[in-house]
Amino acid sequence: MILNGSEILVKVLLEQGVDTVFGYPGGSVLNIYDALYKNSDKICHVLTAHEQGAAHAADGYARSTGKTGVVIATSGPGATNLVTGIATAYMDSVPMVAITGNVPTPLIGCDSFQEVYIAGITMPITKHNFVVRRVEDLADTLRAAFKIAASGRPGPVLVDIPKDVTANKTTYTPQMAQPIKAETDIVGNIAEVADLINKAERPFIYFGGGVRLSGAGDELRELISKADIPAAYTLMAAGILGHGEKNNLGLIGMHGFYSANCAANRADLMIAVGTRFSDRVALNTQKFGHNAKIVHIDIDPGEIGKNVPVDYSIVGDVKVVLTELLKHVKTTTHPEWSEQICKWRLDDYVPEDSDIELKPHQIVGKTCELAGEEAIYVTDVGQHQMWAAQFTKHVRPNNFLTSGGLGTMGYGYGAAIGAKMAHSDVPVIHYTSDGSLHMNLNELCTAVSYKLPVITVILNNAVLGMVRQWQASFYDRRFSQSQPERVTDYVKVAEAFGAKGYRCFNIAEYEAALAEALKSDGPVWIECVIDREEKVLPMIPSGGTVNDTISK
């Protein structure tokens, strides 16, 4: 059949199983939006307040579903507004296809109105990007983009389409989407690594988001149980092991549990699974796991030995590798090692409750209690992010969404909208702070317009909390530009946008507000006023080890 480029684009989206896209129209993508209008019964388009919010929404949609998120933006500033969202997805290995319009082909390179070389701008933060110059190439290019985004180590792919390509016509030949097959090739000696595990006296597993991306939670759990290995997770792996599950030591790294960091420090064998030894975990690369032989299992060969030298490596899909590894690992126990870890756990930081003032850990705990196990938790970046990671009793790997690698303030609202579009029957809790919320609070209008009951919990200490905490600890309390003294009335702002707003000063007030919010059929903001001296503890300074832990 003969179709124009925009019609072909929509056809390919449907081939790929896309039913929801996020974006913002503009001159260079008007043909695309006309085609979307004609197919609005098949593809839901979510209009955000800003292209960055659209990119984060596509990201949140992807993380919470495992599907590839799709975002559309026009040329020039529309395209450049996607950059932070694309970089966020890239750092956290999120499958996304970003479709940008551009000026007509004859005008490219002429400094035309709203012209920008978005392919060049995004080259360092995409798995791949394409510039389509012929309508005949459009369908296959889009198909390739979806395949690249979702295969291997996932990530964002950008497809830039000049306006004339979206209008030109060619023959469209339908194709069925090809399922993404797990990579079964393994590079490394499975038997040798299994032998190390079988002989270890103090084994330890440190795992990251690669376990979630490969769907290897059950295999990891079996390995932990069979070989009696304590394990700790990075921020990107929150929820893979259940809270309180045997051998789950919790979060590791800068704000991780003392016991988890001690175990990493004293282990004689460290098995790093689907993780990259980031500087928020391996704070001192010379001393991290320095008493252990280190085995690194990852799908990306580029991560092997990049940050920390390793003794053994296995390159391959984590699920495939663990499945093979389990065939060679013996059932065993490590009673002395377990006893030592139990002793360390007695020294884990435990914050104090209060009935008079709001404490972050109580806010998170009460939220888990009322929202239930099905709830999806989305965070912005800062102190509230770490409190949520430490105290959320989540038990599902795709139900905790946060910007880990890039640390993007303003990520949360868009991501929460994307998650809610995908999970209309599940509570979506958006944790944020007064600092992060001011970055992208405009997306409240999106939640209101689409009647999305996203519950935003604002931990308001009237400062830039994480920056201020560092200034207090390492800059002799010289609080340079971390106390903006904003007087924003969040209840009034919420109401002005058409949402509900509550303000709380103690845990009883928060419990009442959250109970009402969970009944709402639209977005709700709950402002929680907390003390600016609240800190995220424990904390290991950059370059430090567990011996440098700050716990008060």
Disulfide bonds with the S-S distance in Angstrom:
none
